[in-house]
């Protein structure tokens, strides 16, 4: 079984990533869900017509820095395929995402 290790935010992109990995049978038990952290999001701007080749014109990343606390510190939660990640208070959306 594949195993994912890393950190996601307690936000919609983080929940979507964990759900997509779990649907594909990936063990997400070692993924840390960090309240207040924004899940890193890569946005690519593509050019090209509907029937033409697409090419990347630009890319920008939405990232936060993690604090230097231990992953098992209070407030952090490990993701579990059997249960949804712990939820932090909702923040207003500040990231742009693209499919």
N, C-alpha and C positions, 0 to 999 in steps of 0.2 A: 504494500500500500504506500503510495507517495505521502511524504510528510512535508508540511509547510512550517517554516520557522521565520518569525519576523514580528513587526509591530504595525498595527493599524489603528486609526483613530476610532473613537466611538461616534461615528458619523455615517451618513448614508453610503458613501463610497466604500468605507470599511466593511459595513454589513453586506453590501452587494458583493464585494470580493470574497468574503468568507462563505456566503451562500453559493456563489458560483463554484468555488473550490470544493465545498462539501457535496454539491450535486455531482461532481466528477470523481467522488470517492477519495478526495485528499484529506488526510488527517490534519486538522487545524488546531489540535490541542496544545501545540507549542507556540501559537500565535498570540501575542500579548495585545489586548485591547486597552489602549491608553486614553483615559478621559481627557478632553481638552486638546488632544493632538489631532491635526487634520491628516487623514490618509493621503499619502503622496499621490498626486494625480498628474498624468501626462496628457497634454492636449496637443494634438497635431492638426495643423491647418493644411488641407489638401487642395490642389488645383487640378483642373481637367474636366472635360465635359462628361455627360452621362454615358456616352459610348466610347470615350477616349481613355487612355491610360491616366491614372491618378499619380501625382507626385507631391511629395511633401514640400511645402513652401516655408513653413516655420513650425517650431515646436516650443512650447513653454511648459514649465513644471510648476506645480503648486506644492510647496514643501514647508514644513515646520521643523524646528530642531527639537530633539528630545532632551529632557533634563537628564542629569547623570544619576538619577535614583535607580535602585535595583528594580528589575521587572516585577518582582513579587512584593513591592512596596504597597502600602495601603492605597487604594484608589485604582490600581492596575488590576486587570482581570485577564485570565487566560480564556481564549475562545474554546468552545467545546461544540463538536458537531451535534451533540445531544441537546444542547441548550443554547439559546441566543446569548450573545455577549452582554455583560452588565451594561446598563444604560446610564450615561451621565446626563445632567441637565442639558436640554437642547440649546444650541447656540443659533443665532441667525445665520443663514447660509452665506458663506464668504468665498466659496470656490466655484469655478466654472468647470463643468465636465463636458466631455464630448464622447460620443459612442465609440 
